[in-house]
């Protein structure tokens, strides 16, 4: 298995994205609104989308 990054679930995407871009100086490489990928392997996903997936 290869480690590819960390996915965090956030309740306020705009606030979280602002924090990671401004405070942590991370660069977003993809922003789909409910999912944001940063160039360092950090991924954020909206809790509303995250909890839609069935448990396996």
Secondary structure, 3 states (H helix, E strand, C coil): CCCCCEEEEECCHHHHHHHHHHHCCCCEEEECCCEEEECCCEEEEEHHHHCCCCCC
